[in-house]
Amino acid sequence: MITFTVSLLCLLLGYILYGAFVERVIRPSSTTAMPCYTKQDGVDYLPMPAWRVFLIQFLNIAGTGPIFGAIMGILFGPAAYLWIVLGCIFAGAVHDYLCGMICIRQGGVSLPEIIGNELGDGMRLVMRIGALVLLVLVGAVFVTTPAALLDEMVPDNGWFFSKSFWLILIFLYFILATLLPIDKLIGRIYPVFGLALLLMAVGICWGIYTKDGWMPELTDAPFVTHHPKGLPIFPMLCITIACGAISGFHGTQSPLMARCLTSERLGRPVFYGAMITEGVVALIWAAAAVKFASTLPGEAGATAYEKLAAMGNPSIVVNNISTGWMGTIGAVLAILGVVAAPITSGDTAFRSARLITADFLHISQRSIAKRLMLCLPLFAITTALFFIDFNALWRYFAWTNQTLACIMLWAAAVWLRRGRKLYLIALLPALFMTVVCTSYILIAPEGFGLPLSVGLYSGVAMMVVLALLFCKFIFKQPK
């Protein structure tokens, strides 16, 4: 309980102290020409109130990531607390804030264009493809997870209210939300669902402090894996908990809200603040999952981690905790929060994919026919992904997710250096994430399946190579 409480306080202090430090590095101005005014089109570029933009940004980036990822990540032990806190403050929130602010200062461009402007046209092409792949994976993941949860919560009645029924219904909503102007559907219902997700987190947090059960502390061998399958903490934990610490998907979402923000000075509460809030949600669910599991019956000598793993799909864990700790209210909040959150991230994933495609094809989005033309291929590919095993789909999504975040951090470091700003705030997390992403794909079963030592040495070698290239870039810059 002490570790959990201290972690919550650290996230709050991270926003107050380090968030303010990062803001001073960027030096936001109240006189900057904002894209919501200079490119206002009534569809994607239009001014919105700051509180509404914050709740939309929070719901966009939250999804099931900080909930499902945290539930799976706590299986590694108390190291999950450290990764959520440190990753969120020094990597994830910095990533989201820099992405949003660079987007504003480059006129509201999408993530691939931001990276291409800093790292060259070759990387621009790679990111256009990579971002679209990630967003399609997000769309598929964030259709299947809420459909599975609804199928678990709603009594079976034949085909109606089956998983297939929910898949079709959610996907139809995705199509509608992707095509309509952002203020018609997203701008109106997202704040409501965002508040529901926050209320549910508060209720679960209350249960952590009032319900019986065991929780891990940092004194409980934090750097020794507790995973029932013996998976190594590094780099597996950093990929498993993505959205609760750092996520490349957020880089595709920050430009959506950067196009609606009315002042640069709102960037810190909207972008940095939403990421810290997501970290709080992830921390709450990680602690709640292991505490709830510790009270369940199991085989003699079974640990809380083994009991949690035996519960199966994270959607079952969410449903059991919500209803077990909060009864009927918990069930309602689970539907509004955990079901609505991934749905509302999925539709903005498709919206981002449409805008990224429109940016590099230079197709105006004022006409709904042109918006539909760009969306149809994306929807067709996503439909095919519904038939892939969820666990495999999640791992591919998570690695692609973190790789895009890593590349965005490198681009941000270049942008900061060119602007004579403190580039270390982006460079240091970029170096760390380089090791994470390189080593994971080399050792993971869905990657090359190499020994852990080979993956770690290769990750460090890749980090050194990119660090040397960055130093070469620095020396070429005029003094």
C-alpha positions in Angstrom: 0.0 0.0 0.0 2.9 2.4 0.8 4.5 1.9 -2.7 1.1 2.5 -4.4 0.5 5.7 -2.4 4.0 7.0 -3.0 3.7 6.3 -6.7 0.4 8.3 -6.9 2.1 11.2 -5.3 5.1 11.0 -7.6 2.9 11.2 -10.6 1.3 14.3 -9.3 4.7 15.9 -8.4 5.9 14.9 -11.9 3.3 17.0 -13.5 3.9 20.0 -11.2 7.7 19.9 -11.2 9.0 18.1 -14.3 6.0 19.2 -16.4 6.8 22.8 -15.6 10.4 22.3 -16.5 9.6 20.8 -19.9 7.2 23.7 -20.5 10.0 26.2 -19.8 12.2 24.4 -22.4 9.5 24.8 -25.0 8.4 28.4 -24.0 4.8 28.4 -25.2 3.5 31.7 -26.4 0.0 33.1 -26.3 0.5 34.9 -29.7 1.3 31.8 -31.8 -1.0 31.5 -34.8 -3.0 28.4 -34.0 -4.0 25.8 -36.7 -7.6 25.8 -35.4 -7.9 29.4 -36.7 -5.5 29.5 -39.7 -6.8 26.3 -41.3 -10.3 26.1 -39.9 -12.4 23.8 -42.1 -15.4 22.8 -39.9 -14.3 19.2 -39.9 -10.9 18.6 -38.3 -9.5 22.1 -37.7 -11.8 24.1 -35.4 -11.4 25.8 -32.0 -12.8 24.0 -28.9 -12.8 24.8 -25.2 -9.8 23.6 -23.2 -11.7 21.4 -20.8 -13.3 19.6 -23.7 -10.0 19.2 -25.5 -8.5 17.7 -22.4 -11.2 15.1 -21.9 -11.1 14.2 -25.6 -7.3 13.8 -25.5 -7.5 11.7 -22.3 -10.2 9.4 -23.7 -8.3 9.2 -27.1 -5.1 8.0 -25.5 -6.7 5.9 -22.7 -8.5 3.1 -24.4 -7.9 -0.3 -22.9 -4.2 0.3 -22.9 -3.6 1.6 -19.4 -6.1 -0.9 -18.0 -5.5 -4.1 -19.8 -1.7 -3.4 -20.2 -1.5 -2.6 -16.5 -3.3 -5.8 -15.5 -0.9 -7.9 -17.6 2.1 -5.8 -16.5 1.6 -6.2 -12.8 2.3 -10.0 -13.3 6.0 -9.0 -13.4 5.8 -7.7 -9.9 6.4 -4.2 -8.2 8.7 -3.2 -11.1 5.4 -2.3 -12.9 5.0 0.6 -10.4 8.4 1.9 -11.3 7.9 1.7 -15.0 4.5 3.4 -14.9 5.8 6.3 -12.8 9.2 6.9 -14.4 8.0 6.1 -17.9 5.0 8.4 -17.6 6.8 11.4 -16.2 10.1 11.3 -18.1 9.1 9.6 -21.4 5.3 9.3 -22.1 4.2 12.8 -21.0 7.2 14.4 -22.6 6.5 12.5 -25.9 2.8 13.6 -26.0 3.6 17.2 -25.1 6.4 17.6 -27.6 4.3 15.9 -30.4 1.4 18.3 -29.7 3.6 21.4 -29.6 5.6 20.6 -32.7 2.4 19.9 -34.5 1.1 23.4 -33.6 4.4 25.1 -34.7 4.4 23.2 -38.0 0.9 24.2 -38.8 -1.1 21.2 -37.7 0.7 18.4 -39.6 0.3 14.7 -38.8 2.9 12.5 -37.0 4.6 11.2 -40.2 5.1 14.7 -41.5 6.5 15.9 -38.1 9.1 13.0 -38.2 9.8 13.5 -41.9 10.5 17.2 -41.4 13.2 16.4 -38.8 14.6 13.0 -40.0 14.2 13.2 -43.7 12.0 11.9 -46.5 13.0 8.3 -46.1 11.8 8.2 -42.6 8.7 10.2 -43.6 7.8 7.3 -45.9 8.6 4.7 -43.2 6.4 6.6 -40.7 3.5 7.0 -43.1 3.4 3.2 -43.5 4.2 2.5 -39.9 1.7 4.9 -38.5 -1.1 3.5 -40.7 -0.2 -0.1 -39.7 -0.3 0.9 -36.0 -3.6 2.7 -36.4 -5.2 -0.2 -38.2 -4.0 -2.5 -35.4 -5.4 -0.1 -32.8 -8.7 -0.1 -34.6 -8.8 -3.9 -34.5 -7.7 -4.2 -30.9 -10.1 -1.6 -29.7 -13.0 -3.3 -31.5 -12.3 -6.8 -30.1 -11.6 -5.9 -26.5 -14.9 -4.0 -25.8 -16.8 -6.6 -27.7 -15.3 -9.3 -25.6 -16.1 -7.4 -22.4 -19.7 -6.8 -23.5 -20.1 -10.4 -24.4 -18.9 -11.3 -20.9 -21.2 -8.9 -19.2 -24.4 -9.2 -21.1 -26.4 -12.5 -20.9 -26.2 -14.6 -23.9 -29.3 -14.5 -26.2 -28.3 -16.4 -29.3 -26.7 -14.2 -32.0 -28.1 -11.0 -30.5 -25.7 -9.7 -27.8 -23.0 -12.2 -28.9 -19.5 -11.1 -29.5 -20.1 -11.0 -33.3 -23.1 -8.7 -32.7 -21.0 -6.3 -30.6 -18.2 -6.4 -33.2 -20.6 -5.3 -35.9 -22.3 -2.6 -33.8 -19.0 -1.1 -32.6 -17.5 -1.1 -36.1 -20.6 0.7 -37.5 -20.1 3.4 -34.9 -16.4 3.6 -35.9 -17.4 4.4 -39.5 -19.8 7.1 -38.4 -17.4 8.8 -35.9 -14.6 8.7 -38.5 -16.5 10.5 -41.2 -18.4 13.2 -39.2 -16.9 16.5 -38.2 -15.1 16.3 -34.9 -17.5 18.5 -33.0 -20.6 16.6 -34.1 -20.1 13.3 -32.3 -16.7 13.1 -30.7 -16.8 16.6 -29.2 -20.2 15.9 -27.6 -20.0 12.4 -26.2 -16.3 12.0 -25.4 -16.3 14.3 -22.3 -19.1 12.3 -20.8 -17.3 9.0 -21.3 -14.0 10.6 -20.1 -15.6 11.5 -16.8 -17.1 8.0 -16.5 -13.6 6.5 -16.9 -12.2 8.9 -14.3 -15.1 8.1 -11.9 -14.5 4.4 -12.3 -10.8 4.9 -11.5 -11.7 6.8 -8.4 -14.1 4.0 -7.3 -11.5 1.3 -7.9 -8.9 3.4 -6.0 -11.3 3.6 -3.1 -11.6 -0.2 -3.2 -7.8 -0.5 -3.0 -7.7 1.4 0.3 -10.8 -0.2 1.8 -10.9 -3.8 0.6 -8.9 -6.7 2.1 -6.0 -8.2 0.1 -2.3 -8.2 -0.5 -0.4 -5.8 -2.6 3.3 -5.9 -3.6 5.8 -3.4 -2.3 9.1 -2.3 -3.7 10.8 -4.3 -0.9 9.3 -7.4 -2.6 12.3 -8.1 -5.0 11.4 -5.4 -7.5 14.0 -6.4 -10.1 13.2 -10.1 -10.0 10.4 -11.2 -12.3 7.3 -12.6 -10.6 5.6 -13.5 -13.9 4.1 -17.0 -13.7 5.7 -17.9 -17.0 9.1 -16.5 -16.0 9.2 -13.8 -18.6 12.1 -11.3 -18.0 11.1 -7.9 -16.7 13.2 -6.1 -19.3 12.2 -5.5 -22.0 8.9 -7.4 -21.7 7.4 -5.1 -19.1 8.1 -2.0 -21.1 6.2 -3.4 -24.0 3.4 -4.9 -22.0 2.6 -1.6 -20.3 2.6 0.8 -23.2 -0.3 3.3 -22.9 0.2 3.7 -19.2 3.8 4.7 -19.5 4.7 5.7 -23.1 2.8 5.0 -26.3 3.5 5.9 -30.0 -0.3 5.8 -30.6 -0.5 9.0 -28.5 1.7 10.7 -31.2 -1.1 10.1 -33.7 -3.7 11.5 -31.3 -2.0 14.7 -30.1 -2.2 16.3 -33.5 -5.9 15.8 -33.5 -6.3 18.0 -30.5 -3.5 20.3 -31.5 -5.8 21.3 -34.4 -8.5 22.3 -31.9 -6.4 24.0 -29.2 -6.8 27.8 -29.0 -3.5 28.6 -27.3 0.0 27.1 -26.9 -0.2 27.7 -23.2 -2.9 25.0 -22.9 -0.4 22.4 -24.2 0.9 21.3 -20.8 -2.4 20.6 -19.1 -3.9 19.0 -22.2 -1.0 16.9 -23.5 1.3 16.4 -20.5 -1.6 16.4 -18.1 -3.7 13.8 -20.0 -0.7 11.4 -20.0 -0.1 11.8 -16.3 -3.8 11.2 -15.7 -3.6 8.0 -17.8 -0.6 6.9 -15.7 -2.8 7.3 -12.6 -5.4 5.1 -14.2 -2.8 2.5 -15.1 -1.4 2.5 -11.6 -4.8 2.1 -10.0 -5.7 -0.9 -12.2 -2.3 -2.6 -11.7 -2.7 -2.4 -7.9 -6.4 -3.3 -7.9 -5.8 -6.4 -10.1 -3.2 -8.0 -7.9 -5.0 -7.1 -4.7 -8.3 -8.5 -5.9 -6.6 -11.7 -7.2 -4.9 -12.2 -3.8 -8.3 -12.8 -2.2 -9.5 -15.4 -4.6 -9.4 -19.2 -3.8 -6.7 -21.1 -5.6 -4.3 -24.0 -5.3 -2.4 -24.4 -2.1 0.6 -22.0 -2.2 -0.5 -20.2 -5.3 0.7 -16.6 -5.4 -1.5 -13.6 -6.2 0.3 -13.3 -9.5 -0.6 -16.9 -10.4 -4.2 -16.4 -9.4 -4.4 -13.2 -11.5 -3.0 -15.1 -14.5 -5.5 -17.9 -14.0 -8.4 -15.4 -14.3 -7.7 -15.3 -18.1 -8.5 -12.4 -20.4 -8.1 -8.9 -18.8 -11.7 -8.1 -19.7 -12.8 -10.8 -17.2 -10.6 -9.2 -14.5 -12.1 -5.8 -15.1 -15.6 -7.1 -14.9 -15.0 -9.1 -11.8 -13.2 -6.2 -9.9 -15.8 -3.6 -11.0 -18.8 -5.7 -10.0 -17.1 -7.3 -6.9 -16.0 -4.0 -5.4 -18.7 -1.6 -6.6 -21.7 -3.9 -7.4 -24.3 -2.5 -9.8 -22.7 0.9 -10.0 -19.4 -0.8 -10.9 -21.0 -2.8 -13.7 -22.5 0.4 -15.1 -19.2 2.3 -14.8 -17.4 -0.7 -16.4 -19.6 -0.4 -19.4 -19.3 3.4 -19.6 -15.6 3.5 -18.8 -13.8 0.3 -20.0 -16.1 -0.3 -22.9 -16.4 3.3 -24.0 -12.7 4.0 -23.6 -11.4 1.6 -26.3 -14.3 2.4 -28.6 -13.5 6.1 -28.5 -9.8 5.4 -29.0 -10.6 3.1 -31.9 -12.7 5.7 -33.8 -10.0 8.4 -33.4 -7.4 5.8 -34.6 -9.3 5.6 -37.9 -9.7 9.4 -37.9 -6.0 9.8 -37.6 -5.3 7.3 -40.3 -7.7 9.2 -42.6 -5.9 12.5 -41.9 -2.4 11.0 -42.3 -3.4 9.6 -45.7 -5.1 12.9 -46.7 -1.9 14.8 -45.7 0.5 12.8 -47.9 -2.0 12.5 -50.8 -3.0 16.2 -50.5 -6.7 15.4 -50.5 -9.1 18.0 -49.0 -11.3 16.5 -46.3 -14.2 19.0 -46.6 -16.2 16.5 -48.8 -17.6 13.4 -47.0 -17.2 11.5 -50.3 -13.4 12.0 -50.2 -13.3 11.1 -46.5 -15.2 7.9 -47.3 -12.9 7.1 -50.2 -9.9 7.1 -47.9 -11.6 5.1 -45.1 -13.0 2.1 -47.0 -9.6 0.4 -47.5 -8.7 0.9 -43.9 -12.0 -0.6 -42.7 -11.5 -3.6 -45.0 -8.1 -4.4 -43.6 -9.3 -4.1 -40.1 -12.1 -6.5 -40.7 -9.6 -9.2 -41.7 -7.7 -8.7 -38.4 -10.7 -9.6 -36.3 -9.9 -13.3 -37.0 -6.3 -13.1 -35.5 -5.7 -14.3 -31.9 -6.1 -11.3 -29.5 -2.9 -12.0 -27.5 -0.8 -12.1 -30.7 -2.5 -9.0 -32.0 -1.9 -7.2 -28.8 1.8 -8.0 -28.8 2.3 -6.8 -32.4 0.3 -3.7 -31.6 2.4 -3.0 -28.5 5.8 -3.4 -30.2 4.7 -1.2 -33.2 3.3 1.2 -30.7 6.6 1.6 -28.8 8.7 1.7 -31.9 6.8 4.7 -33.2 7.2 6.4 -29.8 10.9 5.8 -30.0 11.2 7.3 -33.5 9.1 10.3 -32.4 11.4 11.0 -29.5 14.4 11.0 -31.8 12.6 13.4 -34.1 11.8 15.6 -31.1 15.4 15.6 -30.0 16.5 16.8 -33.5 13.8 19.5 -33.4 14.9 20.7 -30.0 18.6 20.8 -31.1 17.8 22.8 -34.2 15.8 25.2 -32.0 18.8 25.6 -29.6 16.7 24.0 -26.8 17.5 21.4 -24.2 17.3 18.3 -26.3 18.2 15.9 -23.5 14.5 15.8 -22.4 13.8 13.9 -25.6 17.2 12.3 -26.2 17.4 10.3 -22.9 14.1 8.6 -23.2 14.8 8.0 -27.0 18.0 6.1 -26.0 16.2 4.0 -23.5 13.3 3.1 -25.8 15.8 2.2 -28.5 17.1 -0.6 -26.3 13.6 -1.6 -25.4 12.3 -1.9 -28.9 15.4 -3.5 -30.5 15.9 -6.1 -27.8 12.2 -7.0 -27.6 11.7 -7.8 -31.3 14.9 -10.0 -31.2 13.9 -12.1 -28.2 10.1 -12.2 -28.4 8.3 -15.3 -29.7 6.5 -13.2 -32.3 10.0 -11.7 -33.3 13.2 -13.7 -33.8 13.1 -15.7 -30.6 16.8 -15.2 -29.8 18.4 -15.5 -26.4 17.8 -12.6 -23.9 21.5 -11.8 -23.8 21.7 -11.4 -27.6 18.7 -9.1 -27.6 20.1 -6.9 -24.8 23.6 -6.6 -26.3 22.0 -5.8 -29.7 19.7 -3.2 -28.1 22.6 -1.5 -26.5 24.6 -1.6 -29.7 21.8 0.0 -31.6 21.5 2.7 -29.0 25.2 3.5 -29.3 25.0 3.7 -33.1 22.1 6.1 -33.0 23.7 8.1 -30.3 26.8 8.5 -32.5 24.7 9.5 -35.5 23.0 12.2 -33.3 26.4 13.5 -32.2 27.4 13.7 -35.8 24.2 15.7 -36.4 25.1 18.0 -33.5 28.6 18.7 -34.8 27.2 19.7 -38.2 24.9 22.3 -36.7 26.2 25.9 -36.9 27.4 27.2 -33.5 
